[in-house]
Amino acid sequence: MRNTLMTLSLLLLFASCHGIMDDIYDTPPADVETGEEQLYVDASDWTLWHYIDLNTLSVSTYPIPMGEAEATEPEAEQTGIYTYWYDVFGIGISKRERRSFVATESQPEPDSWHIAIHRNNVRTNGAAVHETALTSMDDLPESSAAYADADFHEDSWNETDVWTVQDKMLQGIIGNQGIKVNTTLSSWLDVQLPPFPPSFTLNNHVFILRFNDGTYAALQLVNYQSNKGVKCCLTINYKYPY
């Protein structure tokens, strides 16, 4: 009985996150109201990266590549789908084992972009990120020069967090895209399993991004739900250039 209840809970969990059975939930509206210097990104789709160009404020979507032929062992940081088993009915997603690997093409991307979002994952176009203690954009120093000596973190390789293949989720088996992400910026939205339903924790600190061209940006996540309650629909305060 306990396993049956857990299975039902997990089924509802993935449905609510726009996974399997997502056709029984309303699609988030495209006309969510945003304020000045604010962006809205519906990043709820498990198969898409959403690229944001802060110069034009455009958002473009590109699918995660999929492969077919399994390899016994990937090379270091090889692009592909890494399938892991997660102990979702026990300790939680911190306990995991790799089960298989499928090589794929590299992740497509536009010519110009600053950050890309996939649900609660964020990657940058060659930027490094610093998390401040600020919880209001109004409290930012007048110039980004104030962060010249701050601790910035670049994107790093990840093969366990960009969940994209869902067909065996009820067995705790999930396919992940192997790709570099920025774990510092991704910490603005944490998802934990268990409990059931999952725990979503919003970190509303202001983050400073330093790009290769010498420009800076300030970003802050202020909401992770659409106005119909769909998770991973992000409302972001921004300041660029900063």
C-alpha positions in Angstrom: 0.0 0.0 0.0 2.8 2.4 0.9 4.5 1.9 -2.5 1.2 2.4 -4.3 0.6 5.7 -2.5 4.2 6.8 -3.4 3.7 5.8 -7.0 0.5 7.9 -7.2 2.2 10.8 -5.5 5.1 10.6 -8.0 2.7 10.5 -10.9 0.9 13.6 -9.7 4.3 15.2 -9.1 5.5 14.8 -12.7 2.1 15.7 -14.1 2.1 19.0 -12.2 5.5 19.9 -13.5 4.4 19.6 -17.2 5.7 16.1 -17.5 3.6 13.1 -18.4 -0.2 13.8 -18.6 0.5 17.5 -19.1 -2.5 17.7 -21.5 -4.8 17.7 -18.5 -3.3 21.0 -17.2 -3.8 24.5 -18.6 -1.0 25.8 -20.7 0.5 28.9 -19.1 -0.7 32.1 -20.8 1.8 34.0 -23.0 0.5 37.4 -21.8 1.6 37.2 -18.1 2.0 40.8 -16.9 5.5 41.9 -16.2 6.7 45.2 -14.8 9.5 47.5 -16.0 12.9 45.7 -16.3 11.2 42.3 -15.8 11.1 39.2 -18.0 8.8 36.2 -18.1 10.0 32.8 -19.4 7.8 29.7 -19.5 10.6 27.2 -19.0 8.3 24.3 -17.9 8.9 22.1 -21.0 11.4 19.3 -20.2 12.7 19.2 -23.8 13.6 22.9 -24.5 16.3 25.4 -23.6 15.1 29.0 -23.7 17.8 31.5 -24.8 17.6 35.1 -23.6 19.4 38.0 -25.4 19.5 40.9 -22.9 20.3 43.4 -25.7 17.0 42.7 -27.5 15.1 41.0 -24.7 14.2 38.2 -27.2 13.6 34.7 -26.0 14.2 31.8 -28.5 13.8 28.1 -27.9 15.9 25.2 -29.0 15.3 21.5 -28.3 17.6 19.2 -26.5 19.2 16.8 -29.0 18.4 13.1 -28.5 20.4 10.0 -29.6 19.7 6.4 -30.3 22.8 4.2 -30.0 24.1 3.5 -26.5 27.7 3.7 -25.6 29.3 1.7 -22.8 31.2 4.5 -21.3 31.3 8.2 -22.3 34.4 10.2 -22.7 35.0 13.1 -20.3 32.3 15.7 -20.6 30.9 14.1 -23.8 27.7 15.5 -25.1 24.8 13.2 -24.7 21.9 11.8 -22.6 23.1 10.4 -19.3 20.4 8.1 -17.7 20.5 7.8 -13.9 18.5 6.0 -11.3 17.5 8.2 -8.4 16.4 7.0 -5.0 13.2 9.0 -5.1 11.4 6.6 -2.7 14.2 6.5 -0.2 17.0 8.9 0.6 16.1 11.2 -2.3 17.7 12.5 -5.5 21.1 13.0 -3.9 21.5 9.2 -4.1 21.9 8.1 -7.7 23.5 5.6 -10.1 24.4 6.0 -13.7 22.6 3.4 -15.9 23.4 4.3 -19.5 24.7 6.9 -21.9 23.6 7.9 -25.4 25.8 10.2 -27.5 24.1 13.2 -29.2 24.8 16.3 -31.2 25.8 19.4 -29.3 23.1 21.6 -27.9 22.0 24.1 -30.6 21.9 27.8 -29.7 21.3 31.2 -31.4 24.1 33.5 -32.6 23.5 36.0 -29.8 22.4 35.2 -26.2 23.3 35.8 -22.6 21.6 33.2 -20.5 19.6 30.0 -21.3 17.0 28.4 -19.0 15.7 24.9 -18.8 13.2 24.6 -16.0 15.3 25.2 -12.8 18.6 25.0 -14.7 20.5 28.0 -16.1 23.6 28.3 -18.3 25.4 31.3 -19.5 27.2 32.4 -22.7 30.7 32.5 -21.2 29.7 34.5 -18.1 30.7 34.1 -14.5 28.2 34.6 -11.7 28.3 36.1 -8.2 25.5 35.7 -5.6 25.0 38.8 -3.5 23.2 39.0 -0.2 20.8 41.6 -1.6 17.1 40.8 -2.0 16.1 44.0 -3.8 17.3 45.4 -7.1 16.9 48.8 -5.6 19.8 48.1 -3.2 22.3 47.5 -5.9 25.4 49.7 -5.8 25.4 52.4 -8.4 28.1 50.7 -10.4 29.1 47.1 -11.0 32.6 48.1 -10.1 31.6 47.4 -6.6 31.9 43.7 -7.4 35.3 43.8 -9.1 36.8 41.7 -6.3 33.8 39.4 -5.7 33.8 35.7 -6.0 32.5 34.7 -9.4 31.7 31.2 -10.7 31.8 30.0 -14.3 29.6 27.3 -15.8 30.6 23.7 -15.0 29.9 20.3 -16.4 26.7 18.6 -15.2 25.1 15.3 -16.2 22.6 14.8 -13.3 20.3 17.8 -13.1 19.0 18.7 -16.6 16.2 16.2 -16.6 14.7 15.6 -20.0 13.7 11.9 -20.6 10.7 11.0 -18.6 9.4 7.6 -19.9 10.7 5.6 -16.9 10.3 8.3 -14.2 7.9 6.3 -12.1 10.8 3.8 -11.7 13.1 6.7 -10.6 15.0 6.5 -13.9 15.6 9.8 -15.6 17.6 10.8 -18.7 19.7 13.9 -18.3 21.4 16.1 -20.8 25.2 16.3 -20.2 26.0 20.0 -20.6 27.7 22.9 -18.7 25.4 24.8 -16.4 25.9 27.6 -13.9 25.2 26.1 -10.5 25.4 29.4 -8.8 22.7 31.0 -10.9 20.7 27.8 -11.0 20.5 28.0 -7.2 17.8 30.6 -7.5 15.3 27.7 -7.7 15.9 24.5 -5.8 13.7 21.4 -6.3 13.9 18.5 -3.9 12.5 15.0 -3.9 11.2 13.7 -1.5 8.8 15.2 -0.1 5.8 14.4 -2.3 4.8 16.7 -4.0 8.3 18.1 -4.5 9.6 21.0 -2.5 10.3 24.2 -4.6 12.5 26.8 -2.8 13.0 30.2 -4.4 16.2 32.0 -3.6 15.4 35.7 -4.2 19.0 37.0 -3.9 20.3 39.3 -6.6 22.9 37.7 -8.9 25.6 39.6 -10.7 26.8 38.3 -14.1 30.1 39.2 -15.6 30.4 38.6 -19.4 33.4 38.1 -21.5 32.9 41.4 -23.3 33.3 43.2 -20.0 29.6 44.0 -19.5 27.7 43.1 -16.3 24.1 42.2 -15.6 22.0 41.9 -12.4 19.3 39.2 -12.3 16.8 38.2 -9.6 14.1 35.5 -9.7 10.9 36.8 -8.1 8.4 34.1 -9.0 8.6 30.5 -10.4 4.9 29.9 -11.2 2.5 31.1 -13.9 -0.7 32.8 -12.9 -2.3 29.3 -13.2 0.2 27.7 -10.8 2.4 25.9 -13.4 5.9 25.5 -11.9 9.1 26.6 -13.7 7.4 29.6 -15.3 9.9 32.3 -14.2 9.5 36.0 -13.6 12.9 37.6 -13.5 14.0 41.1 -12.6 16.9 42.3 -14.7 19.3 45.2 -15.1 21.5 45.2 -18.2 23.9 46.7 -18.8 24.8 47.2 -15.1 
